[in-house]
Amino acid sequence: GENVEQHPSTLSVQEGDSAVIKCTYSDSASNYFPWYKQELGKGPQLIIDIRSNVGEKKDQRIAVTLNKTAKHFSLHITETQPEDSAVYFCAVLSGGGADGLTFGKGTHLIIQP
Amino acid sequence: EPEVTQTPSHQVTQMGQEVILRCVPISNHLYFYWYRQILGQKVEFLVSFYNNEISEKSEIFDDQFSVERPDGSNFTLKIRSTKLEDSAMYFCASSEQGGNTEAFFGQGTRLTVV
């Protein structure tokens, strides 16, 4: 089955700096790569996603890059703000008609004021 | 904004008892999912449901688990004979088209088996 690795497990950055979280996956047929933000006591919320036919996608301060050859994708948050503090999960949808997402272990992002 | 709602928010049950976790997916969505998250760990896929039947299930989703859409709005997860290791957050999710489209997650039900 799909194996998703996410790094780092904890990331602390100064407010205003950028944060980068990286994930690798194992199934080369995977075709959908969402990123979720989870705040304490809440469910995961989609913040950005990318499909396998695109290399990069940006939405305001958030961007995702995908390298299909290397089987890794990254989340980039620029100009970080205190409200960006949360746990971020990458996820992968395997090819072959799979329905369920395989999640990474999560990154606890801490924005230092 | 439409959202997935789950009840109860917290359920405490005795080991060996049956529990039913309830979800109301977003009204025009056709694909429904259950995931679980053991405390401090990653979110794990349990099952997907489409057109009134299971479309995919993980190794975790064994005979102890079942899902049902009893009416036009609810989607339930039943856990028979609960075990201590079933303690987790259970998230319901729904999506409009399945596959590589956005899945919206509910707030979760925290299940504690004692």
Boltz contact constraints between the chains, C-beta under 6 A:
constraints:
  - contact:
      token1: [A, 31]
      token2: [B, 100]
      max_distance: 6.0
  - contact:
      token1: [A, 32]
      token2: [B, 100]
      max_distance: 6.0
  - contact:
      token1: [A, 42]
      token2: [B, 107]
      max_distance: 6.0
  - contact:
      token1: [A, 43]
      token2: [B, 91]
      max_distance: 6.0
  - contact:
      token1: [A, 43]
      token2: [B, 105]
      max_distance: 6.0
  - contact:
      token1: [A, 43]
      token2: [B, 106]
      max_distance: 6.0
  - contact:
      token1: [A, 43]
      token2: [B, 107]
      max_distance: 6.0
  - contact:
      token1: [A, 43]
      token2: [B, 108]
      max_distance: 6.0
  - contact:
      token1: [A, 44]
      token2: [B, 105]
      max_distance: 6.0
  - contact:
      token1: [A, 46]
      token2: [B, 102]
      max_distance: 6.0
  - contact:
      token1: [A, 51]
      token2: [B, 100]
      max_distance: 6.0
  - contact:
      token1: [A, 93]
      token2: [B, 100]
      max_distance: 6.0
  - contact:
      token1: [A, 99]
      token2: [B, 48]
      max_distance: 6.0
  - contact:
      token1: [A, 99]
      token2: [B, 55]
      max_distance: 6.0
  - contact:
      token1: [A, 99]
      token2: [B, 56]
      max_distance: 6.0
  - contact:
      token1: [A, 100]
      token2: [B, 45]
      max_distance: 6.0
  - contact:
      token1: [A, 100]
      token2: [B, 48]
      max_distance: 6.0
  - contact:
      token1: [A, 100]
      token2: [B, 56]
      max_distance: 6.0
  - contact:
      token1: [A, 103]
      token2: [B, 42]
      max_distance: 6.0
  - contact:
      token1: [A, 103]
      token2: [B, 43]
      max_distance: 6.0
  - contact:
      token1: [A, 105]
      token2: [B, 42]
      max_distance: 6.0
  - contact:
      token1: [A, 106]
      token2: [B, 42]
      max_distance: 6.0
